[in-house]
Amino acid sequence: MTEHTSGRSREIARHANHGRRFSRAWWIFAAVALFYLLTEHQAHLFGILPWLFLLACPVMHLFMHHGHGGHGHGDNRGNEKEEK
């Protein structure tokens, strides 16, 4: 029974090591691919940059109005102080 248990633990350890090697290889591949994308397609990336800034404006508008309830729905605490 102990041989079966130790064989199973070796199999699990080998499988875990395979996952780590795959993850490490994937990250190395991603870094190399990103390097080549940045160096070979730099003009394309910088050409789209102004459009990304313009796209960021409406996206920020949508997400940043979440905290105060949108346009015209400001905090009413200021009005309560004025009435007193």
Secondary structure as UniProt FT lines:
FT   HELIX           2..40
FT   HELIX           42..64
FT   TURN            65..69
FT   TURN            71..72
FT   HELIX           77..83
//
